Amino acid sequence: MKTRTVNWGTVIFLVVAHLAAVAALFFWSWPAFVTTIILYWVAGSLGIGMGWHRLLTHRGYKVPRAVEYFLVTCGTLALEGGPIQWVVTHRIHHAHTDREGDPHTPRDGGWWAHIGWILWGTAQNHTESTIARYAPDLIKDRYYRWLNKYYYVPVLLLGVVLFIFGDWDVLLWGVFLRLTFAFHATWLVNSATHMWGRTRFQTGDDSRNSWWVALLSFGEGWHNNHHAHPTSARHGLRWYEIDMNWLGIRALQFLGLAHGIKRLCFNRASSAWQLVSGPMR
């Protein structure tokens, strides 16, 4: 197990968030539940899955700048740090998957991969030189630099709005319970999908496809598929591999808002999966 300086600010916040999430269970209401489901999708699918991961990190598809800013801003509602720091972490993960330098490999322990690296590891605290190396494209954007520094502002504003229009039940569910559940769903992609599941591709790492993590994360659990071809905007490759983030990208394409979509398709002639990019019908 790696040992580094404890990130006390993060530790205190996560303890408070988990306690507030438990308290939320005693403040049940339908408005709180519905609000939580909607925000879970907005932050987790539109924001993290479609925005920060498949668009910003891997550039698996293209959208107008206004749409990109909208998706990335939605991602801040997941409170997983700034978008630039998040992208840097994920790009480092792909550059050193399950090897020395991977910030959250289960080879350093399942607990470390799930939450330990956040509590006393690198978390989303990269140096300027590391950021310049792994995200030179993002640091050129003034809005992303601002959002990376003040990523918590949208959540604070959301909390105020939820309290004003919904009271304590909507606040506790829509912020703390949602965030706590979403944190673990995201962390399971780092931990569980590198320990349990099936492999379709020989990737040279421990990535696995996990249906239950995919359900919790809108399709991010098809992790072996992703590591085989990281730039593919499509992770679920079979009809039974439910990938809500891919369906969201397809919806953007239907609306004329997404193009240049990279995806894995099965070539029957060569009996192999191939990465293609171009118009889709």
GUDREN-325821 format. One record per residue: residue number from 1; y negated, x negated, z of N, C-alpha, C in turn; chain; residue in three letters. Coordinates in steps of 0.02 Angstrom, whole numbers, plus 50000, padded with zeros to 5 digits. Example, Ala and Ser with C-alpha at 12.3 -4.5 7.8 and 13.67 -1.06 7.14 Angstrom:
REM residues 2
  num    n.Y    n.X    n.Z   ca.Y   ca.X   ca.Z    c.Y    c.X    c.Z  cadena  residuo
    1  50284  49340  50390  50225  49385  50390  50165  49340  50390       A      ALA
    2  50112  49358  50354  50053  49316  50357  49998  49355  50394       A      SER
END
This chain:
REM residues 281
  num    n.Y    n.X    n.Z   ca.Y   ca.X   ca.Z    c.Y    c.X    c.Z  cadena  residuo
    1  50060  49958  50000  50000  50000  50000  49937  49956  50000       A      MET
    2  49889  49974  49957  49828  49937  49954  49783  49957  50013       A      LYS
    3  49747  49910  50040  49701  49924  50094  49631  49900  50075       A      THR
    4  49584  49943  50078  49515  49926  50063  49470  49962  50111       A      ARG
    5  49406  49954  50103  49358  49986  50147  49362  50062  50141       A      THR
    6  49364  50095  50197  49369  50168  50198  49304  50198  50172       A      VAL
    7  49310  50246  50127  49251  50282  50101  49236  50340  50149       A      ASN
    8  49200  50325  50202  49190  50373  50256  49155  50437  50234       A      TRP
    9  49107  50431  50190  49073  50490  50165  49121  50539  50132       A      GLY
   10  49165  50511  50091  49215  50552  50056  49265  50581  50106       A      THR
   11  49286  50541  50153  49334  50564  50204  49306  50623  50242       A      VAL
   12  49245  50617  50266  49214  50671  50305  49207  50734  50264       A      ILE
   13  49184  50726  50201  49176  50785  50158  49242  50820  50146       A      PHE
   14  49295  50782  50132  49360  50812  50117  49388  50848  50178       A      LEU
   15  49377  50820  50237  49400  50853  50299  49364  50919  50307       A      VAL
   16  49298  50919  50298  49258  50980  50304  49280  51031  50251       A      VAL
   17  49290  51008  50189  49310  51053  50135  49377  51086  50149       A      ALA
   18  49425  51047  50175  49490  51076  50190  49487  51126  50247       A      HIS
   19  49447  51111  50298  49439  51157  50354  49405  51222  50331       A      LEU
   20  49354  51215  50288  49319  51273  50262  49365  51314  50217       A      ALA
   21  49410  51280  50181  49458  51315  50138  49505  51358  50180       A      ALA
   22  49526  51331  50236  49569  51370  50282  49531  51429  50310       A      VAL
   23  49468  51417  50328  49427  51471  50356  49416  51526  50304       A      ALA
   24  49414  51508  50240  49403  51557  50187  49458  51610  50186       A      ALA
   25  49518  51591  50206  49574  51638  50205  49563  51697  50252       A      LEU
   26  49518  51688  50300  49503  51742  50347  49443  51784  50325       A      PHE
   27  49417  51768  50265  49359  51804  50238  49375  51832  50169       A      PHE
   28  49434  51863  50163  49456  51888  50098  49413  51947  50074       A      TRP
   29  49401  51947  50008  49369  52004  49975  49383  51997  49901       A      SER
   30  49384  52052  49866  49396  52050  49794  49341  52013  49757       A      TRP
   31  49277  52024  49773  49224  51985  49739  49233  51910  49748       A      PRO
   32  49254  51889  49808  49265  51818  49821  49323  51791  49779       A      ALA
   33  49376  51830  49775  49435  51809  49737  49420  51803  49663       A      PHE
   34  49388  51854  49635  49372  51854  49563  49323  51797  49547       A      VAL
   35  49273  51788  49590  49226  51733  49580  49261  51666  49579       A      THR
   36  49308  51657  49624  49345  51594  49628  49386  51582  49566       A      THR
   37  49420  51632  49541  49461  51624  49481  49418  51604  49421       A      ILE
   38  49361  51638  49413  49316  51623  49357  49289  51552  49362       A      ILE
   39  49267  51533  49422  49239  51466  49431  49292  51412  49425       A      LEU
   40  49354  51428  49445  49409  51380  49439  49420  51364  49365       A      TYR
   41  49416  51415  49322  49424  51406  49250  49363  51369  49220       A      TRP
   42  49304  51389  49240  49243  51358  49212  49241  51284  49229       A      VAL
   43  49254  51266  49292  49250  51196  49313  49311  51156  49290       A      ALA
   44  49371  51185  49297  49432  51148  49282  49450  51145  49209       A      GLY
   45  49441  51199  49172  49460  51200  49102  49401  51182  49056       A      SER
   46  49348  51222  49058  49290  51206  49016  49261  51138  49035       A      LEU
   47  49256  51126  49100  49223  51064  49123  49266  51002  49121       A      GLY
   48  49317  50998  49164  49357  50937  49170  49404  50928  49110       A      ILE
   49  49444  50978  49096  49495  50971  49043  49466  50964  48973       A      GLY
   50  49426  51013  48952  49397  51013  48885  49337  50966  48880       A      MET
   51  49297  50963  48933  49236  50924  48930  49244  50851  48948       A      GLY
   52  49258  50836  49012  49261  50767  49034  49320  50729  49006       A      TRP
   53  49378  50763  48999  49438  50727  48979  49446  50723  48904       A      HIS
   54  49458  50779  48872  49476  50777  48801  49417  50764  48755       A      ARG
   55  49357  50782  48777  49298  50770  48736  49263  50705  48754       A      LEU
   56  49240  50698  48816  49199  50642  48835  49239  50576  48840       A      LEU
   57  49298  50579  48870  49337  50518  48879  49371  50495  48816       A      THR
   58  49406  50541  48782  49448  50522  48725  49420  50541  48657       A      HIS
   59  49367  50580  48656  49336  50602  48593  49389  50631  48546       A      ARG
   60  49428  50677  48573  49481  50709  48534  49455  50761  48486       A      GLY
   61  49392  50780  48493  49361  50828  48448  49285  50821  48453       A      TYR
   62  49249  50854  48409  49177  50849  48409  49146  50919  48415       A      LYS
   63  49089  50922  48448  49051  50983  48455  48977  50966  48451       A      VAL
   64  48934  51015  48439  48862  51003  48441  48841  50976  48509       A      PRO
   65  48788  50936  48511  48768  50905  48573  48754  50956  48629       A      ARG
   66  48725  51014  48612  48711  51065  48662  48776  51090  48694       A      ALA
   67  48828  51100  48653  48892  51123  48679  48924  51069  48722       A      VAL
   68  48918  51007  48701  48945  50952  48740  48911  50948  48809       A      GLU
   69  48845  50954  48810  48810  50953  48874  48831  51011  48918       A      TYR
   70  48842  51069  48889  48863  51127  48928  48931  51115  48959       A      PHE
   71  48980  51090  48920  49047  51078  48946  49046  51025  49000       A      LEU
   72  49009  50972  48989  49006  50917  49038  48972  50941  49102       A      VAL
   73  48921  50982  49096  48887  51008  49156  48934  51054  49195       A      THR
   74  48975  51093  49160  49026  51134  49194  49072  51090  49236       A      CYS
   75  49086  51030  49212  49130  50985  49248  49103  50963  49315       A      GLY
   76  49036  50963  49323  49008  50942  49388  49025  50993  49442       A      THR
   77  49042  51055  49422  49059  51106  49471  49127  51092  49504       A      LEU
   78  49164  51043  49478  49227  51023  49508  49215  50970  49562       A      ALA
   79  49155  50943  49565  49134  50894  49615  49182  50834  49618       A      LEU
   80  49199  50807  49560  49243  50749  49556  49204  50685  49540       A      GLU
   81  49141  50683  49562  49099  50625  49549  49058  50635  49486       A      GLY
   82  49022  50583  49466  48982  50587  49406  49025  50579  49344       A      GLY
   83  49005  50609  49288  49045  50606  49227  49056  50535  49201       A      PRO
   84  49007  50492  49206  49016  50424  49182  49068  50387  49224       A      ILE
   85  49061  50392  49290  49110  50360  49335  49180  50388  49323       A      GLN
   86  49185  50454  49313  49250  50486  49302  49282  50459  49238       A      TRP
   87  49242  50456  49185  49267  50431  49121  49290  50359  49127       A      VAL
   88  49251  50318  49162  49269  50248  49171  49337  50242  49207       A      VAL
   89  49346  50281  49260  49409  50280  49296  49467  50298  49251       A      THR
   90  49458  50349  49210  49513  50371  49168  49527  50322  49112       A      HIS
   91  49476  50292  49085  49487  50243  49032  49521  50180  49060       A      ARG
   92  49504  50162  49121  49539  50106  49153  49612  50123  49164       A      ILE
   93  49624  50185  49185  49693  50208  49195  49734  50201  49131       A      HIS
   94  49706  50218  49074  49742  50213  49011  49749  50140  48989       A      HIS
   95  49701  50099  49006  49704  50028  48987  49756  49990  49028       A      ALA
   96  49770  50013  49089  49816  49978  49134  49867  50025  49165       A      HIS
   97  49891  50074  49128  49934  50125  49156  49995  50097  49191       A      THR
   98  50001  50113  49256  50058  50093  49297  50069  50018  49297       A      ASP
   99  50014  49981  49291  50016  49908  49295  49958  49886  49341       A      ARG
  100  49954  49822  49353  49900  49795  49393  49833  49815  49362       A      GLU
  101  49790  49844  49402  49726  49866  49377  49720  49941  49371       A      GLY
  102  49777  49977  49371  49776  50050  49369  49750  50074  49437       A      ASP
  103  49695  50112  49438  49666  50133  49502  49708  50181  49543       A      PRO
  104  49756  50217  49512  49795  50266  49549  49867  50273  49524       A      HIS
  105  49902  50217  49520  49972  50222  49500  50017  50236  49559       A      THR
  106  50067  50279  49552  50115  50292  49606  50157  50230  49623       A      PRO
  107  50156  50179  49581  50193  50118  49598  50163  50085  49660       A      ARG
  108  50102  50104  49677  50072  50081  49740  50083  50132  49796       A      ASP
  109  50123  50184  49780  50138  50236  49829  50114  50304  49806       A      GLY
  110  50156  50355  49817  50138  50423  49796  50075  50447  49830       A      GLY
  111  50068  50432  49895  50010  50453  49933  49948  50418  49906       A      TRP
  112  49954  50355  49889  49898  50317  49861  49875  50350  49796       A      TRP
  113  49922  50366  49752  49905  50395  49687  49873  50464  49694       A      ALA
  114  49894  50500  49746  49869  50569  49754  49799  50571  49784       A      HIS
  115  49789  50536  49839  49725  50540  49874  49702  50474  49905       A      ILE
  116  49750  50429  49917  49732  50366  49950  49680  50326  49913       A      GLY
  117  49685  50323  49847  49637  50283  49808  49566  50311  49813       A      TRP
  118  49561  50375  49832  49495  50406  49840  49468  50393  49911       A      ILE
  119  49513  50393  49960  49491  50383  50029  49474  50311  50045       A      LEU
  120  49513  50263  50019  49497  50193  50033  49509  50147  49973       A      TRP
  121  49504  50176  49913  49511  50136  49853  49447  50134  49813       A      GLY
  122  49453  50123  49749  49395  50119  49706  49360  50186  49698       A      THR
  123  49400  50240  49700  49374  50307  49688  49330  50307  49625       A      ALA
  124  49272  50340  49629  49226  50339  49571  49167  50294  49586       A      GLN
  125  49181  50233  49608  49128  50186  49627  49134  50121  49589       A      ASN
  126  49121  50123  49524  49128  50064  49482  49061  50027  49477       A      HIS
  127  49066  49961  49468  49007  49920  49462  48974  49931  49394       A      THR
  128  48912  49909  49389  48875  49917  49326  48909  49880  49269       A      GLU
  129  48938  49822  49283  48971  49784  49230  49034  49820  49206       A      SER
  130  49070  49851  49252  49130  49888  49233  49111  49949  49192       A      THR
  131  49058  49984  49213  49035  50042  49176  49013  50022  49106       A      ILE
  132  48978  49966  49100  48954  49943  49035  49013  49925  48989       A      ALA
  133  49068  49902  49019  49126  49884  48979  49166  49944  48955       A      ARG
  134  49175  49994  48999  49219  50050  48983  49182  50113  48958       A      TYR
  135  49117  50117  48969  49081  50176  48946  49014  50158  48915       A      ALA
  136  49013  50111  48868  48949  50093  48837  48918  50151  48798       A      PRO
  137  48960  50196  48774  48935  50253  48736  48898  50303  48780       A      ASP
  138  48919  50309  48842  48889  50360  48886  48826  50337  48921       A      LEU
  139  48822  50273  48936  48763  50248  48973  48701  50248  48928       A      ILE
  140  48710  50258  48864  48653  50263  48819  48619  50331  48822       A      LYS
  141  48654  50380  48851  48629  50448  48853  48592  50461  48919       A      ASP
  142  48528  50478  48913  48486  50488  48972  48511  50545  49016       A      ARG
  143  48534  50600  48985  48557  50657  49024  48620  50638  49064       A      TYR
  144  48666  50602  49033  48727  50582  49069  48712  50534  49126       A      TYR
  145  48663  50491  49116  48644  50445  49170  48616  50486  49229       A      ARG
  146  48576  50537  49214  48548  50579  49267  48604  50618  49301       A      TRP
  147  48648  50648  49262  48701  50690  49289  48750  50648  49330       A      LEU
  148  48759  50586  49309  48804  50542  49346  48777  50526  49416       A      ASN
  149  48711  50524  49421  48679  50509  49486  48672  50570  49530       A      LYS
  150  48659  50628  49499  48646  50690  49537  48699  50744  49521       A      TYR
  151  48761  50723  49516  48815  50769  49497  48826  50825  49547       A      TYR
  152  48803  50816  49608  48814  50866  49661  48762  50922  49659       A      TYR
  153  48709  50914  49622  48656  50963  49620  48680  51031  49595       A      VAL
  154  48717  51035  49539  48741  51100  49515  48783  51138  49567       A      PRO
  155  48825  51101  49605  48866  51134  49656  48823  51160  49712       A      VAL
  156  48772  51123  49732  48727  51146  49785  48691  51209  49763       A      LEU
  157  48666  51209  49702  48632  51269  49676  48680  51328  49672       A      LEU
  158  48743  51314  49650  48793  51366  49646  48806  51396  49715       A      LEU
  159  48811  51353  49766  48824  51377  49833  48769  51423  49858       A      GLY
  160  48707  51406  49844  48650  51448  49864  48654  51516  49830       A      VAL
  161  48668  51515  49765  48672  51578  49727  48729  51622  49754       A      VAL
  162  48787  51592  49766  48844  51630  49790  48830  51661  49859       A      LEU
  163  48795  51624  49901  48780  51651  49968  48729  51708  49964       A      PHE
  164  48679  51700  49922  48627  51751  49916  48656  51816  49889       A      ILE
  165  48698  51811  49838  48723  51871  49805  48792  51893  49830       A      PHE
  166  48825  51852  49870  48891  51871  49892  48907  51861  49965       A      GLY
  167  48865  51827  50003  48876  51815  50074  48929  51762  50086       A      ASP
  168  48953  51756  50150  48996  51701  50170  49064  51702  50135       A      TRP
  169  49092  51760  50122  49158  51762  50091  49158  51732  50021       A      ASP
  170  49108  51749  49981  49104  51722  49913  49088  51648  49915       A      VAL
  171  49047  51626  49961  49030  51555  49968  49091  51514  49986       A      LEU
  172  49128  51536  50037  49186  51498  50060  49240  51495  50007       A      LEU
  173  49251  51550  49972  49303  51551  49920  49280  51516  49857       A      TRP
  174  49219  51533  49835  49195  51507  49771  49179  51433  49771       A      GLY
  175  49167  51405  49830  49151  51334  49835  49208  51296  49868       A      VAL
  176  49219  51307  49933  49264  51264  49971  49338  51275  49955       A      PHE
  177  49360  51337  49953  49431  51349  49937  49446  51328  49865       A      LEU
  178  49401  51346  49820  49411  51328  49750  49412  51252  49741       A      ARG
  179  49364  51217  49771  49360  51145  49764  49422  51111  49792       A      LEU
  180  49443  51132  49851  49501  51101  49883  49564  51110  49841       A      THR
  181  49575  51170  49816  49633  51183  49774  49629  51143  49709       A      PHE
  182  49569  51140  49680  49560  51104  49617  49568  51029  49626       A      ALA
  183  49546  51003  49684  49555  50931  49698  49628  50913  49693       A      PHE
  184  49670  50952  49728  49741  50936  49730  49774  50946  49662       A      HIS
  185  49751  50995  49624  49778  51005  49557  49764  50944  49513       A      ALA
  186  49703  50919  49517  49685  50859  49479  49723  50798  49504       A      THR
  187  49728  50790  49569  49763  50732  49597  49837  50732  49580       A      TRP
  188  49865  50792  49570  49936  50796  49551  49948  50768  49481       A      LEU
  189  49897  50770  49439  49904  50739  49373  49910  50663  49381       A      VAL
  190  49875  50636  49431  49879  50564  49444  49944  50544  49478       A      ASN
  191  49969  50587  49521  50028  50569  49561  50093  50599  49533       A      SER
  192  50098  50666  49535  50161  50699  49517  50183  50685  49446       A      ALA
  193  50136  50684  49398  50156  50675  49328  50172  50602  49311       A      THR
  194  50170  50559  49361  50193  50490  49352  50255  50477  49395       A      HIS
  195  50281  50532  49426  50341  50525  49468  50396  50572  49448       A      MET
  196  50379  50635  49429  50429  50685  49415  50415  50720  49349       A      TRP
  197  50467  50738  49314  50459  50775  49252  50501  50745  49196       A      GLY
  198  50488  50768  49136  50526  50747  49077  50483  50702  49032       A      ARG
  199  50517  50659  48995  50482  50616  48947  50505  50633  48876       A      THR
  200  50457  50640  48831  50472  50651  48761  50462  50587  48722       A      ARG
  201  50413  50547  48744  50395  50485  48709  50406  50424  48754       A      PHE
  202  50427  50370  48724  50432  50307  48760  50364  50273  48759       A      GLN
  203  50329  50278  48814  50260  50254  48817  50252  50187  48853       A      THR
  204  50305  50163  48884  50300  50100  48921  50269  50108  48989       A      GLY
  205  50258  50171  49011  50233  50184  49078  50275  50239  49110       A      ASP
  206  50253  50265  49167  50292  50315  49204  50269  50386  49192       A      ASP
  207  50228  50399  49141  50202  50466  49129  50258  50515  49114       A      SER
  208  50249  50576  49140  50299  50629  49132  50265  50694  49112       A      ARG
  209  50303  50739  49083  50280  50807  49069  50301  50852  49126       A      ASN
  210  50254  50887  49156  50268  50931  49213  50239  50999  49200       A      SER
  211  50283  51050  49193  50260  51117  49176  50218  51148  49232       A      TRP
  212  50237  51135  49295  50201  51167  49349  50132  51134  49361       A      TRP
  213  50126  51069  49349  50060  51037  49352  50017  51061  49294       A      VAL
  214  50049  51072  49236  50012  51098  49178  49983  51167  49192       A      ALA
  215  50021  51209  49228  49996  51276  49245  49937  51272  49292       A      LEU
  216  49939  51225  49338  49885  51218  49387  49822  51187  49357       A      LEU
  217  49831  51148  49303  49775  51109  49275  49757  51128  49204       A      SER
  218  49778  51187  49182  49760  51213  49116  49788  51171  49059       A      PHE
  219  49843  51136  49071  49876  51099  49018  49876  51024  49026       A      GLY
  220  49843  50998  49078  49840  50926  49088  49907  50897  49112       A      GLU
  221  49954  50939  49131  50018  50916  49156  50066  50891  49102       A      GLY
  222  50049  50903  49039  50092  50876  48985  50070  50803  48974       A      TRP
  223  50082  50764  49026  50052  50698  49033  50086  50646  48990       A      HIS
  224  50151  50651  48980  50185  50603  48937  50162  50612  48864       A      ASN
  225  50154  50674  48844  50127  50688  48777  50058  50656  48770       A      ASN
  226  50018  50661  48822  49950  50635  48820  49950  50559  48816       A      HIS
  227  49992  50527  48856  49992  50454  48856  50021  50426  48791       A      HIS
  228  50062  50464  48757  50088  50440  48693  50033  50436  48641       A      ALA
  229  49987  50484  48642  49931  50486  48595  49870  50512  48632       A      HIS
  230  49834  50468  48669  49779  50489  48713  49722  50526  48678       A      PRO
  231  49710  50511  48614  49653  50543  48581  49668  50612  48554       A      THR
  232  49730  50634  48559  49748  50700  48535  49718  50753  48580       A      SER
  233  49683  50801  48551  49654  50856  48590  49707  50907  48609       A      ALA
  234  49766  50901  48580  49821  50946  48594  49873  50910  48638       A      ARG
  235  49886  50938  48697  49935  50907  48742  50001  50945  48743       A      HIS
  236  49999  51011  48744  50060  51051  48740  50084  51055  48668       A      GLY
  237  50142  51027  48654  50164  51020  48585  50213  51074  48562       A      LEU
  238  50247  51107  48608  50294  51160  48591  50265  51227  48613       A      ARG
  239  50291  51281  48586  50264  51347  48601  50267  51363  48676       A      TRP
  240  50317  51334  48710  50325  51348  48781  50284  51300  48825       A      TYR
  241  50252  51251  48796  50210  51205  48834  50138  51234  48835       A      GLU
  242  50126  51276  48884  50062  51312  48889  50005  51263  48901       A      ILE
  243  49956  51265  48857  49900  51218  48860  49835  51258  48850       A      ASP
  244  49808  51283  48904  49748  51324  48901  49688  51286  48874       A      MET
  245  49684  51221  48890  49628  51181  48865  49630  51176  48789       A      ASN
  246  49690  51170  48761  49697  51168  48688  49676  51235  48658       A      TRP
  247  49695  51289  48690  49675  51355  48665  49599  51363  48668       A      LEU
  248  49569  51334  48719  49496  51336  48724  49462  51298  48668       A      GLY
  249  49491  51241  48651  49464  51201  48595  49472  51238  48529       A      ILE
  250  49529  51271  48522  49541  51311  48461  49492  51370  48458       A      ARG
  251  49474  51398  48515  49426  51452  48517  49357  51427  48494       A      ALA
  252  49339  51367  48516  49276  51337  48494  49277  51326  48419       A      LEU
  253  49334  51305  48392  49340  51295  48320  49332  51361  48283       A      GLN
  254  49363  51414  48310  49358  51480  48279  49286  51504  48276       A      PHE
  255  49247  51485  48327  49176  51504  48330  49132  51457  48290       A      LEU
  256  49163  51407  48258  49126  51359  48218  49091  51306  48259       A      GLY
  257  49113  51296  48322  49080  51249  48367  49119  51184  48377       A      LEU
  258  49180  51179  48352  49220  51118  48359  49247  51097  48291       A      ALA
  259  49247  51032  48279  49273  51006  48216  49299  50935  48228       A      HIS
  260  49327  50905  48176  49355  50838  48184  49407  50834  48238       A      GLY
  261  49447  50887  48245  49495  50892  48299  49557  50849  48285       A      ILE
  262  49572  50804  48330  49631  50762  48325  49688  50796  48362       A      LYS
  263  49747  50800  48331  49803  50832  48365  49869  50805  48339       A      ARG
  264  49920  50811  48381  49987  50789  48362  50022  50845  48325       A      LEU
  265  50051  50829  48268  50089  50877  48229  50157  50846  48211       A      CYS
  266  50208  50888  48206  50274  50863  48191  50283  50859  48115       A      PHE
  267  50299  50799  48091  50311  50788  48019  50386  50795  48006       A      ASN
  268  50405  50848  47974  50476  50860  47962  50507  50809  47915       A      ARG
  269  50467  50783  47869  50493  50734  47822  50515  50670  47857       A      ALA
  270  50475  50648  47906  50492  50587  47942  50524  50601  48010       A      SER
  271  50528  50666  48027  50557  50686  48092  50522  50651  48150       A      SER
  272  50456  50649  48147  50418  50615  48199  50351  50650  48210       A      ALA
  273  50324  50642  48270  50258  50668  48286  50205  50621  48260       A      TRP
  274  50154  50647  48228  50101  50607  48200  50033  50634  48220       A      GLN
  275  49986  50588  48231  49918  50607  48248  49879  50620  48184       A      LEU
  276  49851  50680  48178  49813  50698  48118  49744  50723  48138       A      VAL
  277  49699  50723  48091  49632  50748  48103  49607  50780  48039       A      SER
  278  49581  50839  48045  49558  50874  47986  49554  50948  47997       A      GLY
  279  49536  50986  47946  49531  51059  47952  49597  51091  47973       A      PRO
  280  49593  51143  48012  49652  51181  48033  49642  51254  48014       A      MET
  281  49695  51286  47994  49692  51357  47977  49723  51398  48033       A      ARG
END
